[in-house]
Amino acid sequence: MTTITAAVAREHHAPLTLEQLELDDIRDDEVRVKMVATGICHTDAIVRDGVYPTPLPAVLGHEGAGVVEEVGKAVTTVRPGDHVLLSAAYCTHCQECQAGRMAYCENLFAQDFGGRRTDGSTALTAEDETPISSHFFGQSSFGSYANVVESTLIPIAPDAPLELLAPLGCGMQTGAGSVLNELRPPAGSSLAVTGTGAVGLAAVMAARVIGCTTVVAVDLHDSRSRLTLAEELGATHTVKAGNGDLQDQLMAATRGRGVDFVLDTTAKPQVLTAAADALAIRGTLALVGAGAPGTVAPFEIGQSLIKGWTFKTIVQGSSVPQVFIPRLVDLWSQGRFPLEKLIRHYDLADINVAFKDSQSGATVKPVIVY
C-alpha cells in the first residue's frame, strides 16, 4: 500500500475534495506511475456531473503524464524510469482492438468508465476504508500516483516536457486525430470546426498541417480571445455563433459552395442542424462532442438527399494512441502543433478553479502540475 494525495469526486455537481487515499499494490499487468501532470478534459466534468455512469466516489483524470516507478511481471512495453503519457484504456482482445480500431473497443465503457479492474477490485481506498473508484480510463490521473493498465501507456523521450504534453492523451488527440486519421480532408479543401475549446483548436491546428486552405472556427463563448487564438493557430475565418445565421456565415466563408468537412465539438442540436445545411455536395459532418443522453438533432431530408452528404461520429480521433500521439509530439517539436498556446497550469489544490475556468472559457486547456 502507498498513501497518495488525490482529488476525489464524491457527489454529482459538487467540487472535488483533496484527500489522502491508500493505493494498493500493482497487479502483474499494471504499472505504477508517479504523476507529473494531468490535463482536465470535458469528459472529467460530465462524469463528475453524472452524465456517464462511473460510480462515485471516484478519482477521475485521464490525460496523465509521469514517470514509471514499478512494472508488473507481465508488462513488456516500459520499465522503471521511463517517461510516459497516458491515454484511454482498451481491452486489446475484442474484434475492434484486434483490427487496430482501439478507439472503438467493444469493452470501452467497462475499460474507461467502470471504475474497477476487470476482476471488480479498485486500487484506491479512503481513510475510513471505503472503496474509491479507480482506473478511470485505465489510469485515474487526479492522484499523485496511479496503478495504470499497460494499454494506456505511451513512452516518450525523457527530455520531453510532460507538463506540456499531458493533454495529448485525450482532448487534443481527439481533435487532431479526427482530422488527420478519420476525415483526412484533401489539400485545398474547406473545414469548419464548431467549438474552439481544446478539441476544436487541436482540429484547427491539424487542418493547417494537412493543407486545408479554408478553415472556419466557430465559437459559442462570448470571449473574442478564443477566436483570435484560432486565427493564430490556422483559422482563415472565424464566426461568433449567435451573431447572425450560422448557415449563412459558413456559406459566405466558402463563397457559397458550402463546407467540405465540419467537425462539431459542441453536441448542440441547433449547431449540428446549421452545419448540415451548410455542407457542400458530398460533404461530411462529424460529431465528437458528448451530449446528454436523449439529445436529438433534426436534419432536413429533402435538400439533404440530393447532396449525398455523410454524418459520422468519431471516438478518440480514431487513433491508436501508441502510434498517433508520438506523431503529435513530433509535430509539436517542429512547431507545427503549438499546444502550449492553449495551456494554463494549476496546482492540484486549485483543481476546482481549473474546472470553473475551463467551463467559463477563461482557460482553453487546464493542466494540473504535481
GUFI-638047 format. One record per residue: residue in three letters; x, y, z of N, C-alpha, C in turn. Coordinates in steps of 0.2 Angstrom, whole numbers, plus 2048, in hexadecimal, padded with zeros to 3 digits. Layout:
<nodes>
NODE;ALA;X;Y;Z;X;Y;Z;X;Y;Z
...
</nodes>
This chain:
<nodes>
NODE;MET;804;7FA;800;800;800;800;804;806;800
NODE;THR;802;80B;7FC;805;812;7FC;800;817;7FD
NODE;THR;802;81C;802;7FD;822;803;7FF;827;7FD
NODE;ILE;7F9;829;7FA;7FA;82E;7F5;7F5;834;7F7
NODE;THR;7F6;83A;7F3;7F1;83F;7F4;7ED;83F;7ED
NODE;ALA;7E7;840;7EE;7E3;840;7E8;7DD;844;7E8
NODE;ALA;7DA;846;7E3;7D4;84A;7E2;7CE;845;7E1
NODE;VAL;7C9;845;7E6;7C4;840;7E6;7BE;843;7E4
NODE;ALA;7BA;840;7DF;7B3;842;7DE;7AF;83E;7E2
NODE;ARG;7AB;841;7E7;7A7;83D;7EB;7A0;83E;7EA
NODE;GLU;79E;844;7E7;797;845;7E5;796;848;7DF
NODE;HIS;791;847;7DB;78F;84A;7D5;78E;852;7D6
NODE;HIS;791;855;7D1;791;85D;7D1;794;860;7D7
NODE;ALA;798;85D;7DA;79C;85F;7E0;7A3;860;7DF
NODE;PRO;7A7;865;7E2;7AE;865;7E1;7B1;85F;7E4
NODE;LEU;7B7;85E;7E1;7BB;858;7E3;7BF;85A;7E9
NODE;THR;7C0;855;7ED;7C3;856;7F4;7CA;853;7F4
NODE;LEU;7CF;856;7F7;7D6;853;7F7;7D6;84F;7FD
NODE;GLU;7D8;849;7FC;7D9;844;801;7DF;83F;801
NODE;GLN;7E1;83C;807;7E6;837;807;7E2;830;806
NODE;LEU;7E5;82D;801;7E2;826;7FF;7E7;821;800
NODE;GLU;7E5;81B;801;7EA;815;800;7EA;812;7F9
NODE;LEU;7EF;811;7F6;7F0;80E;7EF;7F3;807;7F0
NODE;ASP;7F0;802;7EE;7F2;7FC;7EF;7F8;7FA;7EA
NODE;ASP;7FA;7F4;7EB;800;7F1;7E7;7FE;7F0;7E0
NODE;ILE;802;7F1;7DB;801;7F0;7D4;800;7E8;7D3
NODE;ARG;7FC;7E7;7CE;7FB;7E0;7CC;800;7DF;7C6
NODE;ASP;800;7D9;7C4;805;7D7;7BF;805;7DB;7B9
NODE;ASP;7FF;7DD;7B7;7FE;7E0;7B0;7FD;7E8;7B1
NODE;GLU;800;7EA;7B7;7FF;7F2;7B8;806;7F5;7B9
NODE;VAL;806;7FB;7B9;80C;7FF;7BA;80B;805;7BF
NODE;ARG;80F;806;7C4;80E;80B;7C9;812;812;7C6
NODE;VAL;80E;817;7C5;810;81D;7C2;810;823;7C7
NODE;LYS;815;826;7C8;815;82C;7CC;813;832;7C7
NODE;MET;80E;835;7C9;80B;83A;7C4;80F;841;7C5
NODE;VAL;810;844;7BF;814;84A;7BF;80F;84F;7BD
NODE;ALA;80A;84E;7B9;805;852;7B6;7FF;84F;7B4
NODE;THR;7F9;852;7B3;7F3;84F;7B0;7EF;855;7AE
NODE;GLY;7EC;854;7A8;7E7;858;7A5;7E1;857;7A8
NODE;ILE;7DD;85C;7A8;7D5;85C;7A9;7D1;85C;7A3
NODE;CYS;7CD;857;7A2;7C9;857;79C;7C2;857;79D
NODE;HIS;7BE;859;798;7B7;85A;799;7B4;853;79B
NODE;THR;7B7;84E;79A;7B4;847;79C;7B4;847;7A3
NODE;ASP;7BA;849;7A6;7BA;849;7AE;7B4;84D;7B1
NODE;ALA;7B2;852;7AE;7AD;856;7B1;7A6;853;7B0
NODE;ILE;7A5;850;7AA;79E;84D;7A9;79E;846;7AD
NODE;VAL;7A3;843;7AF;7A3;83D;7B3;7A2;83F;7BA
NODE;ARG;7A5;845;7BC;7A4;847;7C3;79D;849;7C4
NODE;ASP;79A;84B;7BE;793;84E;7BF;78E;848;7BD
NODE;GLY;790;842;7BC;78B;83D;7BC;789;83B;7B5
NODE;VAL;78B;83E;7AF;789;83D;7A9;78B;836;7A7
NODE;TYR;791;834;7A8;793;82D;7A7;794;829;7AE
NODE;PRO;793;823;7AE;791;81F;7B4;797;81D;7B8
NODE;THR;79D;820;7B9;7A2;81E;7BD;7A0;81E;7C4
NODE;PRO;7A0;819;7C8;79E;819;7CF;7A2;81E;7D4
NODE;LEU;79F;822;7D7;7A2;827;7DC;7A2;824;7E3
NODE;PRO;7A7;825;7E7;7AC;82A;7E6;7B1;827;7E2
NODE;ALA;7B5;82B;7DE;7BA;829;7D9;7BF;82E;7D9
NODE;VAL;7C5;82C;7D7;7CB;830;7D4;7CA;830;7CD
NODE;LEU;7C9;836;7CA;7C9;836;7C3;7CF;838;7C0
NODE;GLY;7CF;83B;7BA;7D6;83D;7B7;7D8;838;7B2
NODE;HIS;7D9;83A;7AB;7DB;835;7A6;7DF;838;7A1
NODE;GLU;7E3;83E;7A3;7E8;840;79E;7EF;841;7A2
NODE;GLY;7F1;83B;7A5;7F6;83B;7AA;7FD;83B;7A6
NODE;ALA;802;83D;7AA;809;83D;7A7;80E;83C;7AE
NODE;GLY;812;838;7AD;817;836;7B3;81C;832;7B2
NODE;VAL;81F;82F;7B7;825;82B;7B7;823;824;7BA
NODE;VAL;825;81F;7B6;824;818;7B8;828;817;7BF
NODE;GLU;825;814;7C4;829;812;7CA;829;80B;7CB
NODE;GLU;824;807;7C9;824;800;7CA;820;7FD;7C4
NODE;VAL;823;7F7;7C2;820;7F3;7BC;81E;7EC;7BE
NODE;GLY;817;7EA;7BC;815;7E4;7BE;819;7DE;7BA
NODE;LYS;818;7D8;7BC;81C;7D3;7B9;81A;7D2;7B1
NODE;ALA;814;7D3;7B0;812;7D2;7A9;813;7D7;7A4
NODE;VAL;815;7DD;7A7;816;7E3;7A2;81C;7E3;79F
NODE;THR;81C;7E4;798;822;7E4;794;824;7EB;790
NODE;THR;81F;7F0;791;820;7F6;78D;824;7FB;790
NODE;VAL;824;7FB;797;828;800;79A;82C;7FD;7A0
NODE;ARG;830;801;7A3;834;7FF;7A9;835;805;7AD
NODE;PRO;837;804;7B4;838;809;7B8;83C;80F;7B6
NODE;GLY;83A;815;7B7;83E;81B;7B4;83B;81E;7AE
NODE;ASP;837;81A;7AA;835;81C;7A4;830;822;7A5
NODE;HIS;830;827;7A1;82B;82C;7A1;825;82A;79C
NODE;VAL;81F;82B;79E;81A;829;79B;814;82E;79B
NODE;LEU;810;82E;795;80A;831;795;804;82C;795
NODE;LEU;7FE;82E;798;7F9;829;799;7F3;82B;795
NODE;SER;7F0;826;792;7EA;827;78E;7E5;822;790
NODE;ALA;7E0;821;78C;7DA;81D;78D;7DC;815;78D
NODE;ALA;7D9;812;792;7DA;80B;792;7D6;807;78D
NODE;TYR;7D8;801;78B;7D4;7FD;786;7D6;7F6;788
NODE;CYS;7D2;7F1;786;7D2;7EA;789;7D8;7E6;785
NODE;THR;7D9;7E8;77F;7DF;7E5;77B;7DC;7DE;778
NODE;HIS;7D7;7DB;77A;7D5;7D5;777;7CE;7D4;773
NODE;CYS;7CA;7DA;773;7C4;7D9;770;7C5;7DA;768
NODE;GLN;7C0;7D9;764;7C1;7DA;75D;7C4;7E0;75B
NODE;GLU;7C1;7E6;75E;7C3;7EC;75C;7CA;7EE;75D
NODE;CYS;7CC;7EC;763;7D3;7ED;765;7D8;7E8;761
NODE;GLN;7D6;7E2;760;7DA;7DE;75B;7DB;7E1;754
NODE;ALA;7D6;7E5;752;7D6;7E8;74C;7DA;7EE;74C
NODE;GLY;7DC;7F0;751;7E0;7F7;752;7DB;7FD;753
NODE;ARG;7D5;7FC;754;7D0;801;756;7CF;802;75D
NODE;MET;7D4;803;761;7D4;803;768;7CF;808;76B
NODE;ALA;7CE;80E;767;7C9;813;769;7C2;811;76A
NODE;TYR;7C1;80B;766;7BA;808;766;7BA;802;769
NODE;CYS;7BE;801;76E;7BE;7FA;772;7B7;7F8;775
NODE;GLU;7B6;7F2;774;7AF;7F0;776;7AE;7F0;77D
NODE;ASN;7B3;7F0;781;7B3;7F1;788;7B5;7F8;78B
NODE;LEU;7B3;7FD;787;7B6;803;789;7B3;806;78F
NODE;PHE;7AC;805;790;7A9;808;796;7AC;804;79D
NODE;ALA;7AD;7FE;79C;7B0;7FA;7A2;7B7;7FC;7A3
NODE;GLN;7BB;7FD;79E;7C2;7FF;79E;7C3;806;7A1
NODE;ASP;7BF;80A;79F;7C0;812;7A0;7BC;815;7A5
NODE;PHE;7B6;812;7A6;7B1;815;7AA;7AE;811;7B0
NODE;GLY;7B1;80B;7B0;7AE;806;7B5;7B0;807;7BC
NODE;GLY;7B6;80B;7BD;7B9;80C;7C4;7BC;806;7C8
NODE;ARG;7BD;801;7C4;7C0;7FB;7C7;7C4;7F7;7C2
NODE;ARG;7C8;7F3;7C5;7CC;7EE;7C1;7C7;7E9;7BE
NODE;THR;7C9;7E5;7B9;7C5;7E0;7B6;7C3;7DB;7BB
NODE;ASP;7C7;7DA;7C1;7C4;7D5;7C6;7C0;7D8;7CB
NODE;GLY;7BE;7DF;7CA;7B9;7E2;7CF;7BD;7E6;7D4
NODE;SER;7C3;7E5;7D5;7C7;7E9;7DB;7C8;7F0;7D9
NODE;THR;7C9;7F4;7DE;7CC;7FB;7DD;7D2;7FC;7E0
NODE;ALA;7D6;800;7DD;7DD;801;7E0;7DD;806;7E6
NODE;LEU;7D8;80A;7E7;7D8;80F;7EC;7D3;80E;7F1
NODE;THR;7D5;810;7F7;7D1;80F;7FD;7D2;816;802
NODE;ALA;7CC;818;804;7CC;81E;808;7CF;81D;80F
NODE;GLU;7D0;822;813;7D3;821;81A;7CE;81D;81E
NODE;ASP;7C7;81D;81D;7C3;81A;821;7C2;813;81E
NODE;GLU;7C6;811;819;7C6;80A;816;7C0;809;811
NODE;THR;7BD;80E;80F;7B8;80D;80A;7BB;80D;803
NODE;PRO;7B9;809;7FE;7BC;809;7F7;7BB;810;7F4
NODE;ILE;7C0;812;7F0;7BF;817;7EB;7C1;815;7E4
NODE;SER;7BC;817;7E0;7BD;814;7D9;7C4;817;7D6
NODE;SER;7C7;812;7D3;7CE;813;7D0;7CD;811;7C8
NODE;HIS;7D3;811;7C5;7D4;80F;7BE;7CF;813;7B9
NODE;PHE;7CE;819;7BB;7CA;81D;7B6;7CE;81E;7B0
NODE;PHE;7CC;81C;7AA;7D0;81B;7A4;7D6;817;7A5
NODE;GLY;7D6;812;7A9;7DB;80E;7AB;7E1;812;7AF
NODE;GLN;7E0;818;7B2;7E5;81B;7B5;7E3;81F;7BB
NODE;SER;7DD;823;7BB;7DC;828;7C1;7E1;82C;7C3
NODE;SER;7E3;831;7BE;7E9;835;7BF;7E8;83B;7C3
NODE;PHE;7E2;83C;7C7;7E2;841;7CC;7E4;83F;7D2
NODE;GLY;7EA;83B;7D2;7ED;839;7D8;7F4;83A;7D7
NODE;SER;7F8;83A;7DD;7FF;83B;7DC;803;835;7D9
NODE;TYR;800;82F;7DA;802;829;7D8;7FC;825;7D5
NODE;ALA;7FD;820;7D0;7F8;81C;7CE;7FA;815;7CB
NODE;ASN;7F6;810;7CC;7F8;80A;7C9;7F4;80A;7C3
NODE;VAL;7F7;809;7BD;7F4;80A;7B7;7F5;804;7B3
NODE;VAL;7F0;803;7AE;7F1;7FD;7AA;7F5;7FE;7A4
NODE;GLU;7F8;7F9;7A1;7FE;7FA;79C;7FB;7FD;796
NODE;SER;7F5;7FC;794;7F2;7FF;78E;7F2;806;78E
NODE;THR;7F2;80A;794;7F2;811;794;7F9;814;793
NODE;LEU;7FE;810;793;805;813;793;808;815;78C
NODE;ILE;80A;81B;78C;80E;81D;786;815;820;788
NODE;PRO;81A;81C;787;821;81F;789;823;824;785
NODE;ILE;826;829;788;829;82F;784;830;830;787
NODE;ALA;833;835;783;83A;836;785;83B;83A;78C
NODE;PRO;840;838;78F;841;83B;796;841;842;796
NODE;ASP;843;845;791;844;84D;791;83E;850;78F
NODE;ALA;839;84D;78D;832;850;78B;82F;852;791
NODE;PRO;82C;858;790;828;85C;796;822;859;798
NODE;LEU;821;855;79D;81B;851;79E;816;856;7A0
NODE;GLU;817;85C;7A3;812;861;7A5;80F;864;79F
NODE;LEU;812;864;799;80F;866;793;80B;861;78F
NODE;LEU;80E;85B;78F;80C;856;78B;806;852;78E
NODE;ALA;805;852;794;800;84E;797;7F9;84F;794
NODE;PRO;7F7;854;791;7F0;855;78E;7EF;851;788
NODE;LEU;7F5;84E;785;7F4;84A;77F;7F0;844;780
NODE;GLY;7F0;842;786;7ED;83B;788;7E6;83A;786
NODE;CYS;7E2;840;785;7DB;83F;784;7D8;845;77F
NODE;GLY;7D7;84B;782;7D4;850;77E;7D7;852;778
NODE;MET;7DE;853;778;7E1;856;772;7E2;850;76D
NODE;GLN;7E3;84A;770;7E3;844;76C;7DD;843;768
NODE;THR;7D7;845;76B;7D1;844;768;7D0;849;762
NODE;GLY;7D2;84F;764;7D1;855;75F;7D5;854;759
NODE;ALA;7DC;853;75A;7E1;852;755;7DF;84B;751
NODE;GLY;7DE;846;755;7DD;83F;751;7D7;83F;74D
NODE;SER;7D2;843;74F;7CC;843;74B;7CD;846;744
NODE;VAL;7D2;84A;744;7D4;84D;73D;7D9;849;73A
NODE;LEU;7DE;847;73D;7E4;844;73A;7E2;83C;739
NODE;ASN;7DF;839;73D;7DE;832;73D;7D7;830;739
NODE;GLU;7D2;834;73B;7CB;832;738;7C8;836;732
NODE;LEU;7C8;83C;733;7C5;840;72E;7CA;841;728
NODE;ARG;7D1;842;729;7D6;842;724;7D4;847;71E
NODE;PRO;7D2;84D;720;7D0;852;71A;7D6;853;715
NODE;PRO;7D5;853;70F;7DA;854;70A;7DD;85B;70B
NODE;ALA;7E3;85C;709;7E6;863;708;7E2;867;704
NODE;GLY;7E1;86D;706;7DD;872;703;7D5;872;704
NODE;SER;7D3;86D;709;7CC;86D;70A;7CA;871;710
NODE;SER;7C4;871;712;7C1;876;717;7BF;871;71D
NODE;LEU;7C0;874;723;7BE;871;729;7BC;876;72E
NODE;ALA;7B6;875;731;7B4;879;737;7B4;875;73D
NODE;VAL;7B6;878;743;7B6;875;749;7B1;879;74E
NODE;THR;7AC;876;750;7A8;87A;755;7AA;878;75C
NODE;GLY;7AB;87D;75F;7AE;87D;766;7B5;87D;766
NODE;THR;7B8;883;769;7BF;884;769;7C2;883;770
NODE;GLY;7C0;87D;774;7C4;87B;77A;7CA;877;777
NODE;ALA;7CD;873;77C;7D3;86F;77A;7D2;86B;774
NODE;VAL;7CC;867;774;7CB;862;76F;7CB;866;768
NODE;GLY;7C7;86B;768;7C6;86F;762;7CC;872;75F
NODE;LEU;7D0;875;764;7D6;879;762;7DB;874;760
NODE;ALA;7DB;86E;763;7E0;869;760;7DE;867;759
NODE;ALA;7D8;867;757;7D5;865;751;7D7;86B;74C
NODE;VAL;7D7;871;74E;7D9;877;74A;7E1;876;748
NODE;MET;7E5;874;74D;7EC;873;74C;7ED;86E;747
NODE;ALA;7E9;868;748;7EA;863;743;7E8;864;73C
NODE;ALA;7E3;868;73C;7E0;86B;735;7E6;86E;731
NODE;ARG;7EA;872;735;7EF;876;732;7F5;871;730
NODE;VAL;7F6;86C;734;7FB;867;733;7FA;863;72C
NODE;ILE;7F3;861;72C;7F1;85D;726;7F0;861;720
NODE;GLY;7F0;868;720;7F0;86C;71A;7E9;86E;718
NODE;CYS;7E4;86F;71D;7DE;872;71B;7DF;87A;71A
NODE;THR;7DC;87C;715;7DD;883;713;7D8;888;716
NODE;THR;7D2;885;717;7CD;889;71B;7CB;885;721
NODE;VAL;7CC;889;727;7CB;886;72E;7C7;88B;732
NODE;VAL;7C1;889;733;7BC;88D;737;7BC;88B;73E
NODE;ALA;7BD;88F;743;7BC;88E;74A;7B6;891;74C
NODE;VAL;7B2;88D;74F;7AB;890;752;7AB;88F;759
NODE;ASP;7AA;894;75D;7AA;894;764;7A3;896;767
NODE;LEU;7A1;893;76D;79B;895;770;79C;89A;776
NODE;HIS;7A3;89A;779;7A4;89E;77E;7A4;8A6;77C
NODE;ASP;7A3;8AA;781;7A3;8B1;780;7AA;8B4;77F
NODE;SER;7AF;8B0;782;7B5;8B3;781;7B8;8B3;77A
NODE;ARG;7BB;8B9;778;7BD;8B9;771;7C4;8B6;771
NODE;SER;7C8;8B5;777;7CF;8B3;777;7CF;8AC;774
NODE;ARG;7CA;8A8;775;7CB;8A1;772;7CB;8A1;76B
NODE;LEU;7C7;8A5;768;7C7;8A6;760;7CD;8A9;75E
NODE;THR;7D0;8AE;762;7D6;8B0;760;7DC;8AB;760
NODE;LEU;7DC;8A7;765;7E0;8A2;766;7E0;89D;760
NODE;ALA;7D9;89B;75E;7D8;897;758;7DB;89A;752
NODE;GLU;7DB;8A0;751;7DE;8A3;74B;7E6;8A2;74B
NODE;GLU;7E9;8A3;751;7F0;8A2;752;7F2;89B;751
NODE;LEU;7EE;896;752;7EF;88F;751;7EE;88D;74A
NODE;GLY;7EA;891;746;7E9;88E;73F;7E3;88F;73C
NODE;ALA;7DE;892;740;7D7;894;73D;7D8;899;738
NODE;THR;7D5;899;732;7D4;89E;72E;7CE;8A2;72E
NODE;HIS;7C9;8A0;732;7C3;8A3;733;7C1;8A2;73A
NODE;THR;7BD;8A6;73E;7BA;8A5;744;7B3;8A7;744
NODE;VAL;7AF;8A4;748;7A8;8A5;748;7A6;8A5;750
NODE;LYS;7A3;8AA;752;7A0;8AA;759;799;8A8;758
NODE;ALA;798;8A2;75B;791;89F;75B;78C;8A4;75E
NODE;GLY;786;8A5;75B;782;8A9;75E;782;8B0;75B
NODE;ASN;787;8B2;757;787;8B8;754;785;8B7;74C
NODE;GLY;77F;8B6;74B;77C;8B4;745;77B;8AD;744
NODE;ASP;779;8AB;73E;777;8A4;73D;77E;8A0;73B
NODE;LEU;77F;89B;73F;785;897;73E;786;894;737
NODE;GLN;780;891;734;780;88F;72E;783;894;729
NODE;ASP;780;89A;729;782;89F;724;789;8A1;725
NODE;GLN;78B;8A1;72B;792;8A3;72C;797;89E;72A
NODE;LEU;795;898;72A;79A;892;728;79A;892;720
NODE;MET;794;894;71D;793;894;716;797;89A;713
NODE;ALA;797;8A0;717;79B;8A5;715;7A3;8A4;715
NODE;ALA;7A5;8A0;71A;7AC;89F;71B;7AE;89B;715
NODE;THR;7AA;897;712;7AC;892;70D;7A9;895;706
NODE;ARG;7A8;89B;706;7A5;89E;6FF;79F;89B;6FC
NODE;GLY;79B;899;701;795;896;6FF;795;88E;6FD
NODE;ARG;79B;88B;6FD;79B;884;6FB;799;880;700
NODE;GLY;79A;882;706;799;87D;70C;79F;87A;70F
NODE;VAL;79F;878;715;7A5;875;718;7A6;86E;716
NODE;ASP;7AC;86C;715;7AE;865;713;7AD;860;719
NODE;PHE;7B0;863;71F;7B0;85F;725;7AE;863;72B
NODE;VAL;7AA;861;72F;7A9;864;736;7AA;860;73B
NODE;LEU;7AE;862;740;7AF;85E;746;7AC;862;74C
NODE;ASP;7A7;85E;74F;7A3;862;755;7A5;85F;75B
NODE;THR;7A7;864;760;7A9;862;766;7A4;864;76C
NODE;THR;79F;867;76A;79A;86A;76E;794;865;770
NODE;ALA;792;861;76C;78C;85C;76D;786;860;76E
NODE;LYS;786;866;76B;780;86B;76C;77C;869;765
NODE;PRO;775;867;766;771;866;761;771;86B;75B
NODE;GLN;770;871;75E;76F;877;759;775;878;755
NODE;VAL;77B;877;758;781;877;754;782;872;74F
NODE;LEU;780;86C;751;781;866;74C;77C;867;746
NODE;THR;776;86A;748;771;86B;742;774;870;73D
NODE;ALA;776;875;740;779;87B;73C;77F;878;738
NODE;ALA;783;874;73B;789;872;738;788;86D;732
NODE;ALA;783;869;733;780;864;72E;77E;868;728
NODE;ASP;77A;86E;729;777;872;724;77D;875;720
NODE;ALA;782;876;723;788;87A;720;78D;876;71C
NODE;LEU;78C;86F;71C;790;86B;719;790;86C;711
NODE;ALA;796;86B;70E;796;86A;707;794;863;705
NODE;ILE;793;863;6FE;791;85C;6FC;796;857;6FD
NODE;ARG;794;851;700;798;84C;702;79C;84E;708
NODE;GLY;79A;853;70C;79D;855;712;79D;850;717
NODE;THR;7A1;851;71D;7A0;84C;723;7A0;851;729
NODE;LEU;79B;84F;72D;79A;852;734;79C;84C;739
NODE;ALA;7A1;84E;73D;7A3;849;742;7A2;84C;749
NODE;LEU;7A0;848;74E;79E;84A;755;7A3;846;759
NODE;VAL;7A7;84A;75D;7AB;848;763;7A8;84A;76A
NODE;GLY;7A4;84F;76A;7A1;852;770;79D;84D;774
NODE;ALA;79D;84D;77A;799;848;77E;793;84C;781
NODE;GLY;78D;84A;77E;787;84D;781;784;849;786
NODE;ALA;77F;84B;78A;77B;848;78F;777;842;78B
NODE;PRO;776;83D;78F;772;837;78C;76B;83A;78A
NODE;GLY;769;838;784;762;83A;782;762;841;77D
NODE;THR;768;844;77D;769;849;778;768;847;771
NODE;VAL;764;84B;76D;762;84A;766;763;850;762
NODE;ALA;766;84F;75C;767;854;757;763;853;751
NODE;PRO;75F;858;74F;75B;856;749;75F;859;743
NODE;PHE;75E;855;73D;761;856;737;75B;856;732
NODE;GLU;75B;85B;72D;756;85C;728;758;856;723
NODE;ILE;753;853;720;754;84D;71C;754;84F;715
NODE;GLY;74F;853;712;74F;854;70B;755;857;708
NODE;GLN;758;85D;70A;75E;85F;707;764;85B;709
NODE;SER;764;858;70F;769;854;711;76A;84E;70C
NODE;LEU;765;84B;70A;765;845;706;76A;847;6FF
NODE;ILE;769;84C;6FC;76C;84D;6F6;773;84F;6F7
NODE;LYS;775;851;6FD;77C;852;6FE;781;84C;6FF
NODE;GLY;77E;847;701;782;841;702;787;841;708
NODE;TRP;785;845;70D;78A;846;712;78A;841;717
NODE;THR;78F;841;71C;791;83C;720;791;83F;727
NODE;PHE;78D;83B;72C;78E;83C;733;791;837;737
NODE;LYS;796;838;73B;79A;833;73F;79C;836;745
NODE;THR;79D;831;74A;79F;832;751;7A6;830;751
NODE;ILE;7AA;833;755;7B1;831;756;7B3;831;75D
NODE;VAL;7B7;82B;75F;7B9;82A;766;7C1;82B;766
NODE;GLN;7C3;82F;76A;7CA;82F;76C;7CF;831;765
NODE;GLY;7CC;834;761;7CF;836;75A;7D1;82F;756
NODE;SER;7CD;82A;757;7CE;824;754;7D6;822;754
NODE;SER;7D9;823;759;7E0;822;75A;7E2;81C;75E
NODE;VAL;7E8;819;75C;7EC;815;760;7F0;819;764
NODE;PRO;7EF;81A;76B;7F3;81F;76E;7FB;81E;76E
NODE;GLN;7FD;818;76E;804;816;76E;807;818;768
NODE;VAL;803;819;762;806;81B;75C;805;822;75B
NODE;PHE;7FF;825;75C;7FD;82B;75A;800;831;75F
NODE;ILE;800;82F;765;802;835;76A;80A;836;769
NODE;PRO;80E;831;768;815;833;766;816;837;75F
NODE;ARG;811;837;75B;811;83B;755;80F;842;757
NODE;LEU;80A;843;75B;809;84A;75E;80F;84D;761
NODE;VAL;812;849;765;818;84B;769;81D;84E;764
NODE;ASP;81E;84A;75E;823;84C;759;820;853;756
NODE;LEU;81A;853;754;817;85A;752;818;85F;756
NODE;TRP;817;85E;75D;818;863;762;820;865;762
NODE;SER;824;861;762;82B;862;762;82E;866;75C
NODE;GLN;82A;866;756;82B;869;750;828;870;750
NODE;GLY;824;872;755;820;878;756;81A;878;752
NODE;ARG;818;872;74F;812;872;74B;80C;870;74F
NODE;PHE;80C;86F;755;807;86D;75A;808;871;760
NODE;PRO;807;877;760;809;87B;766;804;87B;76C
NODE;LEU;803;875;76F;7FE;874;774;800;878;77A
NODE;GLU;806;87B;77B;807;87F;781;803;885;781
NODE;LYS;801;887;77C;7FD;88D;77B;7F6;88D;77E
NODE;LEU;7F4;886;77F;7ED;885;782;7ED;884;78A
NODE;ILE;7F3;883;78D;7F4;880;793;7F5;885;799
NODE;ARG;7F2;884;79E;7F3;888;7A4;7F4;883;7AA
NODE;HIS;7F9;884;7AE;7FB;87F;7B3;7F8;881;7BA
NODE;TYR;7F6;87C;7BE;7F3;87D;7C4;7F6;878;7C9
NODE;ASP;7F6;87A;7D0;7F8;875;7D5;7F2;870;7D6
NODE;LEU;7F3;86A;7D9;7EE;866;7DA;7E9;869;7DF
NODE;ALA;7EB;86D;7E4;7E7;870;7E9;7E1;875;7E5
NODE;ASP;7E3;877;7DF;7DF;87B;7DC;7DB;878;7D6
NODE;ILE;7DA;871;7D7;7D7;86D;7D1;7CF;870;7D0
NODE;ASN;7CC;872;7D5;7C5;874;7D4;7C5;87B;7D0
NODE;VAL;7CA;87F;7D2;7CA;885;7CE;7CC;884;7C7
NODE;ALA;7D0;87F;7C5;7D1;87D;7BE;7CB;87A;7BB
NODE;PHE;7C7;876;7BE;7C1;874;7BB;7BC;87A;7B9
NODE;LYS;7BC;87F;7BE;7B7;885;7BD;7BA;889;7B7
NODE;ASP;7C1;88A;7B7;7C4;88D;7B1;7C3;88A;7AB
NODE;SER;7C3;883;7AB;7C2;880;7A4;7BA;881;7A2
NODE;GLN;7B6;880;7A7;7AF;881;7A5;7AD;888;7A3
NODE;SER;7B0;88D;7A6;7AF;894;7A4;7B2;896;79D
NODE;GLY;7B7;892;79B;7BB;894;795;7C1;898;797
NODE;ALA;7C2;89A;79D;7C8;89E;79F;7CE;89A;79E
NODE;THR;7CE;894;79E;7D4;890;79C;7D2;88A;797
NODE;VAL;7D6;88A;792;7D4;885;78D;7D6;87E;790
NODE;LYS;7DC;87D;792;7DE;876;794;7E1;877;79B
NODE;PRO;7DE;876;7A1;7E1;875;7A7;7E5;86F;7A8
NODE;VAL;7EB;870;7AB;7F0;86A;7AC;7F2;86B;7B4
NODE;ILE;7F1;865;7B7;7F3;865;7BE;7FA;863;7BE
NODE;VAL;7FE;866;7C2;805;864;7C3;807;862;7CA
NODE;TYR;809;85C;7CB;80A;85A;7D2;811;85C;7D5
</nodes>
